[in-house]
Amino acid sequence: MALAMSNNPAMEDLLKKIKKGKVDWQNFNPEPLREANVLQGMKILDLGCGWTPTFARTARRLGADVYTVDVIPADEFYLWNPLDDKELLEELKTSNPRKYNIELQLIKEFDETRKIEAEKHVEINLREPDAIARILQQTGGNFDLVTSAHIDSGSEYKGRDITYPSYALANLAMRLLKNGGVFYQPPFGNDIKIKVNDENK
């Protein structure tokens, strides 16, 4: 959804190549999108980012300003450090030089990633009565895109019920979006939810 909202020429170029059959999932190279900062200027909020905030990390790589919200603290996010497996790292040096260079980049960025995630994360249970106020205070609101992929029924964290009703999630998102902003909830089964915040309706 974030890429679909991008007006960057690099996205148009990619779509043309996909239509012509020049690019598919097997030969897709994300580097041109990263170099073009295709999400630059977008402010995104990921509600319920989970233990591994992959979407937030990817969107930041593509230039977006991304905040995360979860009851899980940022210092508990899983972040792979290649130095944890030096044997594998050494093996990649000869077996897969491209992957080895990526791992070196991850090592270089590890501390900075941890720092950004701590700064851009709101640790809160959405069921708390002041949740929206706290999110607005820490992020400034006015998001282009709010998404939620990991909020579902029956969620627990350390024995605490953190279930947030899906009918209330869209209402919460609307209060965090700018006018014209989009709330996107990835599908569970065939249930795709996309809502646009339009104060004129």
HELIX and SHEET records of a PDB file:
HELIX    1   1 PRO A    9  LYS A   19  1                                  11    
HELIX    2   2 GLU A   31  GLU A   35  1                                   5    
HELIX    3   3 THR A   54  ARG A   61  1                                   8    
HELIX    4   4 ALA A   74  GLU A   76  5                                   3    
HELIX    5   5 PRO A   82  ASP A   85  5                                   4    
HELIX    6   6 LYS A   86  SER A   95  1                                  10    
HELIX    7   7 PRO A   97  GLU A  119  1                                  23    
HELIX    8   8 ALA A  131  THR A  139  1                                   9    
HELIX    9   9 SER A  166  LEU A  176  1                                  11    
SHEET    1   A 6 HIS A 121  GLU A 123  0                                        
SHEET    2   A 6 ASP A  65  ASP A  70  1                                        
SHEET    3   A 6 LYS A  43  LEU A  47  1                                        
SHEET    4   A 6 PHE A 143  SER A 148  1                                        
SHEET    5   A 6 LEU A 177  PHE A 188  1                                        
SHEET    6   A 6 ASP A 191  VAL A 196 -1                                        
SHEET    1   B 2 GLU A 156  TYR A 157  0                                        
SHEET    2   B 2 ARG A 160  ASP A 161 -1                                        
END                                                                             
